[in-house]
């Protein structure tokens, strides 16, 4: 259309607006423009806060890249033939990979050998004393990054140790300590933590679930989980299964095999404690006796829901759960009483019968019992002193005598480092 006949556009014949500007109007416009220009906030050429934020984001992206690369490497290892522990449980999480801080500047420096610092002559057991690992040859490794320990044992193939902390209000911590002093956290804030005898698996309580994962280097992989009762706790590994105590205040256990679904409905209701495993896979434990308040020593079959296949109710055993079976499965060191006196007892498992052969072996035990061979064991008594048991001497009527551990700070307690 067109505004006027004969024009090709829609313009009118003339503009009704005047473009004439008086000098005072031009001056006012310029002043207003300059005023706005001055009041506008200009960004600083140098922004320290912004630079710090951008630098932190770059560092975070780099660390994320490193973490993904390590996770990929673990996944490749898993695909190359490692077993996925949680197959078929229905509650399996993705593989857990805990990546430690790559900053190697925080490594504690191993101290020199200390003459006379070995725990005791004739034993190959290491001690963890006040965050210092003491080897039998007297060498000491200061571990400044860990807290009080409850247990410790060698990594598969050596090269370091797995250390479980004492319980705190925030739970337990599991560290991996390399032989050059590097400390990394594998678990934090967990409930009970149990290590397999070969240190290749770990089980722990997390909230309402029980979890099991493999230990590979300084990572946990292939986690499997299952829901457990409110008071249930893992106590030990039995082969590839985990022995779970349903309630620490009463008898009752069950075995859960990762990859086999949830915990079985059929459970044992008479076993109080399990002390160890025999070479044929059967277990040695304490069961409830028919007499009120009495207990028995029993050999249990894990393939039949811990059914006792042999038992003896003659020994007076305590119910603290402390005990250990020799490497050949013949001898048991267990806490008990002789008359009214608390003692560590040596029991011949080949001669259970109605009245088992139980002789005093030394003061009551606490914590871990380490059998270095078929007839030699070492443990700590209630005061933290080291007790070395020789089966031949004990059977000859010479119980072991505790020996103080040298250089233990006041208030500290040593921890035996078990091997396999």
C-alpha positions in Angstrom: 0.0 0.0 0.0 1.0 3.6 -0.3 0.2 6.7 1.8 -0.3 8.9 -1.3 -1.3 8.0 -4.8 1.7 7.5 -7.0 4.3 6.9 -4.1 5.8 3.4 -3.9 6.0 3.5 -0.1 4.0 4.4 2.9 5.7 7.6 3.8 3.5 10.7 4.2 4.1 13.8 2.4 6.2 15.4 5.1 7.5 15.0 8.7 5.5 16.5 11.5 8.5 16.4 13.9 11.0 19.1 14.1 14.8 18.1 14.2 16.0 21.5 15.2 17.8 21.4 18.6 18.5 24.5 20.6 22.0 24.9 22.2 20.7 24.7 25.7 18.9 21.4 25.0 22.2 20.0 23.4 24.2 21.1 26.5 21.7 19.4 28.8 21.8 16.2 26.9 25.6 16.1 27.0 25.6 16.8 30.8 23.1 14.0 31.4 25.1 11.5 29.3 28.3 12.3 31.1 26.6 12.0 34.5 25.3 8.5 33.6 28.8 7.5 32.4 30.4 8.5 35.7 27.9 6.6 37.9 28.2 3.3 35.9 30.2 0.7 37.9 33.1 -0.5 35.7 34.5 -4.1 36.2 38.0 -4.1 37.6 40.7 -5.2 35.3 42.2 -7.3 38.1 39.6 -9.3 40.1 41.4 -11.3 42.8 38.3 -13.1 44.1 37.3 -14.1 40.6 40.7 -15.3 39.8 40.8 -17.5 43.0 37.4 -19.0 42.1 38.4 -19.7 38.5 41.7 -21.3 39.7 39.8 -23.5 42.2 37.4 -24.6 39.5 40.4 -25.5 37.3 42.0 -27.6 40.1 38.6 -29.3 40.8 38.3 -30.2 37.1 41.8 -31.6 37.1 41.2 -33.7 40.2 38.0 -35.0 38.8 39.8 -36.0 35.7 42.4 -37.9 37.7 39.7 -39.6 39.7 37.8 -40.7 36.6 41.1 -42.0 35.1 41.8 -44.1 38.2 38.2 -45.3 38.4 38.5 -46.4 34.7 41.7 -48.2 35.5 40.0 -50.1 38.3 37.1 -50.9 36.0 39.6 -52.3 33.4 41.1 -54.5 36.1 37.6 -55.7 37.0 36.8 -56.5 33.4 40.1 -58.4 33.1 39.0 -61.1 35.4 38.4 -59.8 38.9 35.2 -61.1 40.6 32.3 -58.7 41.1 31.4 -59.6 44.7 27.9 -58.2 44.6 26.4 -60.0 41.6 22.8 -61.0 42.2 22.1 -59.3 45.5 19.6 -56.9 44.1 21.1 -54.0 46.2 24.5 -53.8 44.7 26.1 -50.5 44.4 28.6 -49.4 41.8 32.3 -50.3 42.6 33.6 -48.2 45.4 36.8 -46.4 44.5 38.4 -44.3 47.3 41.1 -42.1 45.8 43.7 -40.8 48.2 45.4 -37.4 48.0 48.2 -37.6 45.4 50.2 -35.1 47.4 53.2 -37.1 48.5 54.7 -34.3 50.6 52.7 -35.4 53.6 54.4 -38.8 53.9 55.8 -39.5 57.4 59.5 -40.1 57.3 60.5 -43.6 58.6 62.8 -43.3 61.6 66.1 -45.2 62.0 66.4 -48.5 63.8 66.2 -48.2 67.5 68.5 -50.7 69.3 66.6 -52.8 71.8 63.3 -51.6 70.4 62.0 -55.0 69.3 58.9 -56.2 71.1 60.4 -59.4 72.3 63.1 -61.8 71.2 61.9 -64.8 69.3 58.6 -63.5 67.9 58.0 -62.3 64.4 54.9 -60.2 65.3 55.0 -56.4 64.7 53.5 -53.9 67.1 51.7 -50.7 66.6 52.5 -48.4 69.5 51.4 -44.8 69.7 51.1 -44.4 65.9 54.5 -46.0 65.5 54.9 -49.4 63.8 57.6 -51.4 65.5 59.0 -54.3 63.5 60.7 -57.3 65.1 64.1 -56.1 63.9 63.7 -52.9 65.8 62.8 -50.6 62.9 60.1 -48.0 63.6 57.8 -46.3 61.2 56.0 -43.2 62.5 52.4 -42.9 61.2 51.4 -39.4 62.1 48.2 -39.5 60.1 46.3 -42.2 61.9 44.6 -42.2 65.3 44.3 -44.9 68.0 44.1 -48.4 66.4 42.0 -51.4 67.3 43.6 -53.9 64.9 46.1 -54.2 62.1 47.3 -56.8 59.6 49.5 -57.1 56.6 48.4 -56.2 53.1 48.4 -59.1 50.5 51.9 -59.6 49.4 53.3 -57.3 52.0 54.2 -53.7 51.2 52.0 -52.2 53.9 49.2 -52.7 56.4 45.5 -52.3 56.9 44.7 -50.5 60.2 41.3 -50.4 61.8 40.7 -47.5 64.3 39.1 -47.7 67.7 35.4 -46.8 67.7 34.5 -43.1 68.0 31.3 -41.1 68.0 31.8 -40.7 64.3 32.4 -44.5 63.7 35.5 -46.4 62.7 38.1 -45.6 60.1 40.1 -48.0 57.9 43.5 -46.9 56.7 45.9 -48.4 54.3 49.5 -47.7 55.3 52.2 -48.3 52.8 55.7 -49.4 53.9 57.2 -46.0 53.0 54.7 -44.3 55.4 52.0 -43.1 53.0 48.6 -43.2 54.8 45.3 -43.2 52.9 41.7 -43.6 54.2 39.7 -46.4 52.7 36.6 -46.1 54.9 35.4 -43.5 57.4 32.4 -43.3 59.7 31.7 -47.1 59.4 30.3 -49.4 62.1 32.1 -52.6 62.8 34.9 -53.4 60.4 36.2 -56.9 59.8 39.1 -57.9 57.6 39.5 -61.2 55.8 42.5 -63.3 57.1 44.4 -62.7 53.8 43.4 -58.9 53.8 41.8 -59.2 50.4 38.3 -58.4 51.5 36.7 -56.1 54.1 33.2 -56.2 55.6 31.6 -53.3 57.5 28.3 -52.1 58.8 26.9 -48.9 57.3 23.6 -47.7 58.6 21.1 -50.5 58.0 23.2 -52.5 55.6 26.2 -54.8 55.7 28.7 -54.3 52.9 31.6 -56.3 51.6 34.3 -55.1 49.1 37.6 -56.3 47.7 40.9 -54.7 48.6 43.1 -54.0 45.6 46.1 -51.8 46.3 44.8 -48.7 48.0 41.2 -49.0 46.8 38.0 -50.9 47.6 36.2 -52.4 44.6 33.2 -54.5 43.8 31.0 -53.6 46.8 28.0 -55.8 47.6 25.4 -55.1 50.3 22.5 -56.6 52.1 20.0 -55.2 54.8 20.7 -56.5 58.3 18.8 -56.3 61.6 19.4 -53.3 63.8 21.9 -54.9 66.2 23.7 -57.2 63.7 27.4 -56.9 63.3 30.0 -58.8 61.1 32.5 -60.8 63.2 34.8 -62.6 60.8 35.2 -64.1 57.3 34.5 -67.8 56.8 35.9 -68.6 53.4 34.1 -66.2 51.0 31.2 -65.7 53.5 30.8 -63.3 56.3 29.8 -64.5 59.8 27.2 -62.1 61.2 26.2 -62.0 64.9 22.6 -61.0 65.0 22.7 -59.4 68.5 25.9 -58.9 70.6 23.9 -59.5 73.8 22.5 -62.9 72.9 23.3 -66.1 71.0 22.6 -66.3 67.3 24.7 -66.1 64.1 24.2 -66.5 60.4 26.5 -66.7 57.3 26.0 -64.3 54.4 27.7 -65.0 51.1 28.1 -61.9 48.9 26.6 -62.6 45.5 24.1 -65.1 46.9 21.3 -62.7 47.7 20.2 -61.4 51.0 21.0 -62.9 54.4 19.4 -66.4 54.7 16.3 -66.8 56.8 17.6 -69.9 58.6 19.9 -68.7 61.4 21.7 -70.3 64.3 20.3 -69.5 67.8 22.8 -71.2 70.1 26.3 -69.9 69.2 27.7 -67.2 71.4 31.2 -66.7 69.9 33.4 -68.2 67.2 37.2 -68.4 67.9 38.6 -69.6 64.7 38.6 -72.1 61.8 40.0 -75.6 61.5 41.9 -76.7 58.3 38.8 -78.6 57.1 36.7 -75.4 57.2 34.8 -76.2 60.4 34.6 -73.6 63.1 35.5 -73.6 66.8 33.1 -71.7 69.0 31.2 -71.3 72.2 27.6 -72.4 72.5 24.8 -72.1 75.0 24.6 -75.2 77.3 21.4 -76.8 78.5 22.2 -75.8 82.1 21.1 -72.2 82.8 24.1 -69.8 82.4 26.4 -72.6 81.2 28.3 -72.7 78.0 30.1 -75.4 75.9 33.0 -75.5 73.6 31.9 -76.8 70.2 33.0 -77.7 66.7 30.5 -76.1 64.3 29.6 -77.0 60.7 29.2 -73.8 58.6 27.5 -75.9 55.8 24.6 -76.8 58.2 23.9 -73.4 59.7 26.6 -73.8 62.4 25.2 -77.0 63.7 27.5 -78.4 66.5 29.1 -81.7 65.4 31.2 -82.1 68.6 31.0 -80.4 71.9 32.4 -80.4 75.4 30.9 -78.5 78.4 33.6 -79.2 81.0 35.7 -76.0 80.7 34.7 -72.8 82.5 34.8 -70.3 79.6 34.2 -66.5 79.8 31.8 -64.9 77.3 34.1 -62.1 76.1 34.7 -63.8 72.8 38.5 -63.7 73.0 40.2 -66.8 71.6 42.4 -68.1 68.8 43.0 -71.5 67.0 46.5 -72.6 66.1 47.6 -72.9 62.5 47.3 -76.7 62.5 43.9 -76.6 64.2 44.9 -78.6 67.3 45.2 -75.9 70.0 42.9 -73.2 71.2 43.8 -70.3 73.4 40.7 -69.0 75.1 39.8 -66.9 78.2 38.3 -68.9 81.1 38.5 -69.5 84.8 40.4 -72.0 87.0 38.4 -71.9 90.2 37.7 -68.2 90.7 40.8 -67.0 89.0 40.6 -65.7 85.4 43.2 -67.2 83.1 44.0 -67.8 79.5 43.4 -71.5 78.9 45.1 -73.8 76.4 42.7 -76.5 75.1 43.6 -79.6 73.1 40.9 -79.7 70.4 41.7 -83.3 69.6 40.6 -84.3 73.0 37.4 -82.5 73.7 35.2 -85.1 75.3 33.2 -84.6 78.4 36.1 -83.1 80.3 38.5 -81.3 77.8 42.2 -80.9 78.5 42.4 -77.3 79.5 45.4 -76.0 81.3 46.4 -72.4 82.4 48.4 -70.7 79.8 49.0 -67.2 81.2 47.1 -64.1 82.2 43.7 -63.3 80.5 44.0 -62.2 76.9 42.8 -59.0 75.3 42.5 -58.3 71.6 44.2 -60.3 68.9 45.9 -63.7 69.4 48.6 -64.4 66.8 49.9 -67.9 66.2 53.3 -67.7 64.5 53.3 -71.5 64.0 51.6 -74.7 65.4 53.0 -74.3 68.9 53.9 -70.6 69.4 51.5 -67.8 70.0 51.6 -64.2 71.3 49.0 -61.9 72.8 48.6 -58.8 75.0 47.2 -59.1 78.5 44.8 -56.6 80.0 47.6 -54.2 81.0 49.1 -54.1 77.5 52.1 -56.4 78.3 53.3 -58.9 75.8 52.7 -62.6 76.5 54.5 -65.4 74.5 53.0 -68.8 74.8 54.9 -72.0 74.1 52.7 -75.1 74.0 55.3 -77.4 75.3 56.1 -75.3 78.3 52.5 -74.7 79.1 51.7 -78.4 79.1 54.7 -78.9 81.4 53.0 -76.7 83.9 54.9 -73.4 83.1 52.3 -70.8 82.1 53.6 -67.8 80.1 54.7 -64.7 82.0 53.9 -61.2 80.6 56.8 -58.9 79.5 56.4 -55.1 79.4 56.6 -53.6 75.9 59.5 -51.0 75.9 59.0 -47.4 75.1 55.2 -47.3 75.4 53.9 -43.8 76.3 51.8 -43.5 79.4 48.1 -44.1 78.5 48.9 -45.8 75.2 48.2 -49.4 74.4 50.1 -51.5 71.8 48.3 -53.4 69.0 49.5 -56.7 67.6 49.9 -56.7 63.8 48.7 -60.1 62.6 50.2 -61.7 59.5 48.9 -64.6 57.4 
